[in-house]
Every structure is written in structure tokens, then in C-alpha cells.
Amino acid sequence: MPGKRKLGGWLFLALVVLAHGATALVEPGLAQRALATFLKVLREVAPVLALVFGLMFLAERFLTPARTRAWLGRESGLRGWLLAVLAGVVSTGPVYTWYALLAELRAKGMRTALVAVVLYARAIKLPLLPMLAHYFGPRYMLVLSLWIAIFSIVNGVLMERLARPPEAG
């Protein structure tokens, strides 16, 4: 199966390049606009992808399964919950770029609940907090951020209970 997956990726890339080439032959202006749009999106996503790949490299290099279980596993306690909320708050860019890193950490022993916490806590956007405070007031900003952080933990607890495999009985 892994060999097929690698071949499938290259096949998809070849088909995309062929489709773009065919479009360039039939409608050169459209192909040029499509390429410009692709390059624009690539410039926007590339820094976040680089950050995520860098974090994946560091996680692979330094986060052993034992460390991951200690910091983000079932026995991580309050530290694990706080790390997950903090990771969600400081994460930037499109959420789909973080799925691979979170899947890798989960495979090494990260709790399902903490994955959900990271994804939920992403709703707190640090760069937007000053604007939120400007339009709605600092008290509103603080209360909203606190509630999002609290409910990220509630969401994590519920997700872990829902995702738990049924007990044999």
C-alpha cells in the first residue's frame, strides 16, 4: 500500500501538469491566470508549510514516543492541557497544514483530547486580539478568549469520550 500511495502522488502531479499544459495550448490566457493564482497561493501558504515541516522535523528528531506521552499523553496532567491550549493559540496559517503534525504526535502518544484542544483553541487569534479589543473592548476580548480556552478543554474531554472505542461486553 505505501508504494501505491507514492506512485499515486506522482501520477496526480503528472495529470495536473498535463491538464495545465493542455489548457495552455487551448486557452493561453486562462493558463497564465491560473499559474499566477497558483503562485500567489503558494507564496501565502509556503511560510506556514515551512513552519509545519520544520516542526514535524523537530518533532521527529526530539519527540520520542516516551516524551510525547509524558508531555501530551494520558499522564501529562494539567501541563498537557495547558500546552495544547497554548499550541492552538500560537499556531498560525490554514488548519489543514497542522493536521499532519498532529497526526504524527497522536501516533507517538498524544491524547485525542489534546488534539481536539489544539484545533479548537486556534479560534484565539493573537494578531487579531488588539482589533477585537478596539471594536468590542478589552473586557469582551478577555472574556471571549477565556471562554474559548475553557471550551477547548471541554471540547477535548467530550471528543475523547466520543472517540473512545466501545468497551467489549
C-alpha positions as protocol buffer text, in pm:
chain_id: "A"
residue {
  index: 1
  type: MET
  ca { x: 0 y: 0 z: 0 }
}
residue {
  index: 2
  type: PRO
  ca { x: 273 y: 258 z: 78 }
}
residue {
  index: 3
  type: GLY
  ca { x: 424 y: 207 z: -269 }
}
residue {
  index: 4
  type: LYS
  ca { x: 87 y: 272 z: -433 }
}
residue {
  index: 5
  type: ARG
  ca { x: 43 y: 590 z: -233 }
}
residue {
  index: 6
  type: LYS
  ca { x: 376 y: 730 z: -350 }
}
residue {
  index: 7
  type: LEU
  ca { x: 300 y: 640 z: -710 }
}
residue {
  index: 8
  type: GLY
  ca { x: -45 y: 795 z: -680 }
}
residue {
  index: 9
  type: GLY
  ca { x: 101 y: 1129 z: -574 }
}
residue {
  index: 10
  type: TRP
  ca { x: 335 y: 1139 z: -871 }
}
residue {
  index: 11
  type: LEU
  ca { x: 54 y: 1033 z: -1103 }
}
residue {
  index: 12
  type: PHE
  ca { x: -166 y: 1312 z: -971 }
}
residue {
  index: 13
  type: LEU
  ca { x: 113 y: 1565 z: -1021 }
}
residue {
  index: 14
  type: ALA
  ca { x: 167 y: 1444 z: -1378 }
}
residue {
  index: 15
  type: LEU
  ca { x: -205 y: 1473 z: -1454 }
}
residue {
  index: 16
  type: VAL
  ca { x: -217 y: 1828 z: -1314 }
}
residue {
  index: 17
  type: VAL
  ca { x: 85 y: 1930 z: -1523 }
}
residue {
  index: 18
  type: LEU
  ca { x: -70 y: 1769 z: -1833 }
}
residue {
  index: 19
  type: ALA
  ca { x: -403 y: 1944 z: -1770 }
}
residue {
  index: 20
  type: HIS
  ca { x: -226 y: 2278 z: -1729 }
}
residue {
  index: 21
  type: GLY
  ca { x: -27 y: 2214 z: -2048 }
}
residue {
  index: 22
  type: ALA
  ca { x: -345 y: 2129 z: -2241 }
}
residue {
  index: 23
  type: THR
  ca { x: -512 y: 2443 z: -2107 }
}
residue {
  index: 24
  type: ALA
  ca { x: -209 y: 2649 z: -2211 }
}
residue {
  index: 25
  type: LEU
  ca { x: -241 y: 2514 z: -2566 }
}
residue {
  index: 26
  type: VAL
  ca { x: -615 y: 2579 z: -2591 }
}
residue {
  index: 27
  type: GLU
  ca { x: -653 y: 2892 z: -2377 }
}
residue {
  index: 28
  type: PRO
  ca { x: -312 y: 3053 z: -2302 }
}
residue {
  index: 29
  type: GLY
  ca { x: -460 y: 3350 z: -2112 }
}
residue {
  index: 30
  type: LEU
  ca { x: -655 y: 3125 z: -1878 }
}
residue {
  index: 31
  type: ALA
  ca { x: -349 y: 2909 z: -1813 }
}
residue {
  index: 32
  type: GLN
  ca { x: -143 y: 3220 z: -1736 }
}
residue {
  index: 33
  type: ARG
  ca { x: -404 y: 3347 z: -1487 }
}
residue {
  index: 34
  type: ALA
  ca { x: -427 y: 3002 z: -1327 }
}
residue {
  index: 35
  type: LEU
  ca { x: -49 y: 2988 z: -1289 }
}
residue {
  index: 36
  type: ALA
  ca { x: -43 y: 3339 z: -1138 }
}
residue {
  index: 37
  type: THR
  ca { x: -316 y: 3241 z: -890 }
}
residue {
  index: 38
  type: PHE
  ca { x: -130 y: 2923 z: -800 }
}
residue {
  index: 39
  type: LEU
  ca { x: 193 y: 3115 z: -738 }
}
residue {
  index: 40
  type: LYS
  ca { x: 7 y: 3372 z: -524 }
}
residue {
  index: 41
  type: VAL
  ca { x: -149 y: 3097 z: -310 }
}
residue {
  index: 42
  type: LEU
  ca { x: 188 y: 2920 z: -288 }
}
residue {
  index: 43
  type: ARG
  ca { x: 353 y: 3241 z: -160 }
}
residue {
  index: 44
  type: GLU
  ca { x: 84 y: 3273 z: 109 }
}
residue {
  index: 45
  type: VAL
  ca { x: 95 y: 2910 z: 221 }
}
residue {
  index: 46
  type: ALA
  ca { x: 470 y: 2842 z: 184 }
}
residue {
  index: 47
  type: PRO
  ca { x: 578 y: 3010 z: 512 }
}
residue {
  index: 48
  type: VAL
  ca { x: 322 y: 2815 z: 713 }
}
residue {
  index: 49
  type: LEU
  ca { x: 409 y: 2492 z: 534 }
}
residue {
  index: 50
  type: ALA
  ca { x: 777 y: 2556 z: 604 }
}
residue {
  index: 51
  type: LEU
  ca { x: 697 y: 2616 z: 971 }
}
residue {
  index: 52
  type: VAL
  ca { x: 488 y: 2299 z: 994 }
}
residue {
  index: 53
  type: PHE
  ca { x: 751 y: 2089 z: 813 }
}
residue {
  index: 54
  type: GLY
  ca { x: 1015 y: 2236 z: 1043 }
}
residue {
  index: 55
  type: LEU
  ca { x: 807 y: 2149 z: 1347 }
}
residue {
  index: 56
  type: MET
  ca { x: 747 y: 1799 z: 1207 }
}
residue {
  index: 57
  type: PHE
  ca { x: 1122 y: 1758 z: 1161 }
}
residue {
  index: 58
  type: LEU
  ca { x: 1187 y: 1874 z: 1518 }
}
residue {
  index: 59
  type: ALA
  ca { x: 908 y: 1652 z: 1650 }
}
residue {
  index: 60
  type: GLU
  ca { x: 1052 y: 1354 z: 1465 }
}
residue {
  index: 61
  type: ARG
  ca { x: 1402 y: 1435 z: 1586 }
}
residue {
  index: 62
  type: PHE
  ca { x: 1338 y: 1521 z: 1951 }
}
residue {
  index: 63
  type: LEU
  ca { x: 993 y: 1399 z: 2049 }
}
residue {
  index: 64
  type: THR
  ca { x: 1027 y: 1033 z: 2120 }
}
residue {
  index: 65
  type: PRO
  ca { x: 708 y: 841 z: 2190 }
}
residue {
  index: 66
  type: ALA
  ca { x: 802 y: 837 z: 2559 }
}
residue {
  index: 67
  type: ARG
  ca { x: 845 y: 1216 z: 2570 }
}
residue {
  index: 68
  type: THR
  ca { x: 525 y: 1273 z: 2375 }
}
residue {
  index: 69
  type: ARG
  ca { x: 332 y: 1053 z: 2617 }
}
residue {
  index: 70
  type: ALA
  ca { x: 488 y: 1236 z: 2913 }
}
residue {
  index: 71
  type: TRP
  ca { x: 410 y: 1586 z: 2780 }
}
residue {
  index: 72
  type: LEU
  ca { x: 90 y: 1524 z: 2583 }
}
residue {
  index: 73
  type: GLY
  ca { x: -25 y: 1174 z: 2676 }
}
residue {
  index: 74
  type: ARG
  ca { x: -275 y: 1037 z: 2923 }
}
residue {
  index: 75
  type: GLU
  ca { x: -44 y: 1103 z: 3219 }
}
residue {
  index: 76
  type: SER
  ca { x: 52 y: 1458 z: 3117 }
}
residue {
  index: 77
  type: GLY
  ca { x: -198 y: 1615 z: 3356 }
}
residue {
  index: 78
  type: LEU
  ca { x: -254 y: 1990 z: 3367 }
}
residue {
  index: 79
  type: ARG
  ca { x: 72 y: 2056 z: 3180 }
}
residue {
  index: 80
  type: GLY
  ca { x: -61 y: 1867 z: 2875 }
}
residue {
  index: 81
  type: TRP
  ca { x: -388 y: 2062 z: 2871 }
}
residue {
  index: 82
  type: LEU
  ca { x: -207 y: 2396 z: 2902 }
}
residue {
  index: 83
  type: LEU
  ca { x: 47 y: 2303 z: 2632 }
}
residue {
  index: 84
  type: ALA
  ca { x: -238 y: 2206 z: 2398 }
}
residue {
  index: 85
  type: VAL
  ca { x: -423 y: 2535 z: 2455 }
}
residue {
  index: 86
  type: LEU
  ca { x: -102 y: 2732 z: 2408 }
}
residue {
  index: 87
  type: ALA
  ca { x: -14 y: 2539 z: 2092 }
}
residue {
  index: 88
  type: GLY
  ca { x: -358 y: 2614 z: 1949 }
}
residue {
  index: 89
  type: VAL
  ca { x: -334 y: 2983 z: 2029 }
}
residue {
  index: 90
  type: VAL
  ca { x: 12 y: 3033 z: 1877 }
}
residue {
  index: 91
  type: SER
  ca { x: -50 y: 2817 z: 1568 }
}
residue {
  index: 92
  type: THR
  ca { x: -93 y: 3018 z: 1250 }
}
residue {
  index: 93
  type: GLY
  ca { x: -195 y: 2959 z: 894 }
}
residue {
  index: 94
  type: PRO
  ca { x: -451 y: 2724 z: 747 }
}
residue {
  index: 95
  type: VAL
  ca { x: -559 y: 2446 z: 980 }
}
residue {
  index: 96
  type: TYR
  ca { x: -503 y: 2171 z: 722 }
}
residue {
  index: 97
  type: THR
  ca { x: -131 y: 2235 z: 736 }
}
residue {
  index: 98
  type: TRP
  ca { x: -133 y: 2129 z: 1102 }
}
residue {
  index: 99
  type: TYR
  ca { x: -317 y: 1800 z: 1052 }
}
residue {
  index: 100
  type: ALA
  ca { x: -3 y: 1607 z: 957 }
}
residue {
  index: 101
  type: LEU
  ca { x: 189 y: 1728 z: 1262 }
}
residue {
  index: 102
  type: LEU
  ca { x: -99 y: 1650 z: 1497 }
}
residue {
  index: 103
  type: ALA
  ca { x: -145 y: 1306 z: 1339 }
}
residue {
  index: 104
  type: GLU
  ca { x: 227 y: 1235 z: 1388 }
}
residue {
  index: 105
  type: LEU
  ca { x: 209 y: 1345 z: 1752 }
}
residue {
  index: 106
  type: ARG
  ca { x: -105 y: 1139 z: 1806 }
}
residue {
  index: 107
  type: ALA
  ca { x: 71 y: 833 z: 1661 }
}
residue {
  index: 108
  type: LYS
  ca { x: 350 y: 890 z: 1916 }
}
residue {
  index: 109
  type: GLY
  ca { x: 108 y: 901 z: 2208 }
}
residue {
  index: 110
  type: MET
  ca { x: -67 y: 1241 z: 2216 }
}
residue {
  index: 111
  type: ARG
  ca { x: -414 y: 1218 z: 2364 }
}
residue {
  index: 112
  type: THR
  ca { x: -709 y: 1253 z: 2131 }
}
residue {
  index: 113
  type: ALA
  ca { x: -849 y: 1512 z: 2371 }
}
residue {
  index: 114
  type: LEU
  ca { x: -541 y: 1731 z: 2336 }
}
residue {
  index: 115
  type: VAL
  ca { x: -556 y: 1717 z: 1956 }
}
residue {
  index: 116
  type: ALA
  ca { x: -912 y: 1849 z: 1978 }
}
residue {
  index: 117
  type: VAL
  ca { x: -798 y: 2119 z: 2223 }
}
residue {
  index: 118
  type: VAL
  ca { x: -528 y: 2241 z: 1983 }
}
residue {
  index: 119
  type: LEU
  ca { x: -774 y: 2258 z: 1694 }
}
residue {
  index: 120
  type: TYR
  ca { x: -1043 y: 2436 z: 1900 }
}
residue {
  index: 121
  type: ALA
  ca { x: -802 y: 2684 z: 2063 }
}
residue {
  index: 122
  type: ARG
  ca { x: -693 y: 2801 z: 1718 }
}
residue {
  index: 123
  type: ALA
  ca { x: -1001 y: 3025 z: 1733 }
}
residue {
  index: 124
  type: ILE
  ca { x: -800 y: 3260 z: 1956 }
}
residue {
  index: 125
  type: LYS
  ca { x: -600 y: 3460 z: 1703 }
}
residue {
  index: 126
  type: LEU
  ca { x: -320 y: 3656 z: 1871 }
}
residue {
  index: 127
  type: PRO
  ca { x: -273 y: 3905 z: 1584 }
}
residue {
  index: 128
  type: LEU
  ca { x: -645 y: 3987 z: 1590 }
}
residue {
  index: 129
  type: LEU
  ca { x: -681 y: 4040 z: 1966 }
}
residue {
  index: 130
  type: PRO
  ca { x: -592 y: 4413 z: 1952 }
}
residue {
  index: 131
  type: MET
  ca { x: -856 y: 4471 z: 1684 }
}
residue {
  index: 132
  type: LEU
  ca { x: -1110 y: 4269 z: 1884 }
}
residue {
  index: 133
  type: ALA
  ca { x: -1032 y: 4482 z: 2190 }
}
residue {
  index: 134
  type: HIS
  ca { x: -1060 y: 4801 z: 1984 }
}
residue {
  index: 135
  type: TYR
  ca { x: -1405 y: 4720 z: 1846 }
}
residue {
  index: 136
  type: PHE
  ca { x: -1559 y: 4540 z: 2145 }
}
residue {
  index: 137
  type: GLY
  ca { x: -1347 y: 4646 z: 2441 }
}
residue {
  index: 138
  type: PRO
  ca { x: -1070 y: 4476 z: 2636 }
}
residue {
  index: 139
  type: ARG
  ca { x: -1310 y: 4308 z: 2881 }
}
residue {
  index: 140
  type: TYR
  ca { x: -1502 y: 4144 z: 2596 }
}
residue {
  index: 141
  type: MET
  ca { x: -1177 y: 4032 z: 2435 }
}
residue {
  index: 142
  type: LEU
  ca { x: -1051 y: 3876 z: 2759 }
}
residue {
  index: 143
  type: VAL
  ca { x: -1380 y: 3706 z: 2846 }
}
residue {
  index: 144
  type: LEU
  ca { x: -1426 y: 3570 z: 2494 }
}
residue {
  index: 145
  type: SER
  ca { x: -1068 y: 3439 z: 2482 }
}
residue {
  index: 146
  type: LEU
  ca { x: -1104 y: 3280 z: 2824 }
}
residue {
  index: 147
  type: TRP
  ca { x: -1431 y: 3111 z: 2726 }
}
residue {
  index: 148
  type: ILE
  ca { x: -1278 y: 2980 z: 2403 }
}
residue {
  index: 149
  type: ALA
  ca { x: -985 y: 2838 z: 2602 }
}
residue {
  index: 150
  type: ILE
  ca { x: -1220 y: 2679 z: 2858 }
}
residue {
  index: 151
  type: PHE
  ca { x: -1446 y: 2533 z: 2592 }
}
residue {
  index: 152
  type: SER
  ca { x: -1146 y: 2400 z: 2402 }
}
residue {
  index: 153
  type: ILE
  ca { x: -1080 y: 2184 z: 2708 }
}
residue {
  index: 154
  type: VAL
  ca { x: -1448 y: 2086 z: 2736 }
}
residue {
  index: 155
  type: ASN
  ca { x: -1443 y: 2001 z: 2367 }
}
residue {
  index: 156
  type: GLY
  ca { x: -1131 y: 1788 z: 2418 }
}
residue {
  index: 157
  type: VAL
  ca { x: -1289 y: 1593 z: 2704 }
}
residue {
  index: 158
  type: LEU
  ca { x: -1606 y: 1531 z: 2502 }
}
residue {
  index: 159
  type: MET
  ca { x: -1411 y: 1435 z: 2191 }
}
residue {
  index: 160
  type: GLU
  ca { x: -1204 y: 1183 z: 2380 }
}
residue {
  index: 161
  type: ARG
  ca { x: -1517 y: 1025 z: 2525 }
}
residue {
  index: 162
  type: LEU
  ca { x: -1686 y: 1013 z: 2184 }
}
residue {
  index: 163
  type: ALA
  ca { x: -1377 y: 879 z: 2007 }
}
residue {
  index: 164
  type: ARG
  ca { x: -1313 y: 607 z: 2266 }
}
residue {
  index: 165
  type: PRO
  ca { x: -1361 y: 261 z: 2118 }
}
residue {
  index: 166
  type: PRO
  ca { x: -1664 y: 80 z: 2261 }
}
residue {
  index: 167
  type: GLU
  ca { x: -1585 y: -149 z: 2551 }
}
residue {
  index: 168
  type: ALA
  ca { x: -1621 y: -521 z: 2493 }
}
residue {
  index: 169
  type: GLY
  ca { x: -1905 y: -657 z: 2695 }
}
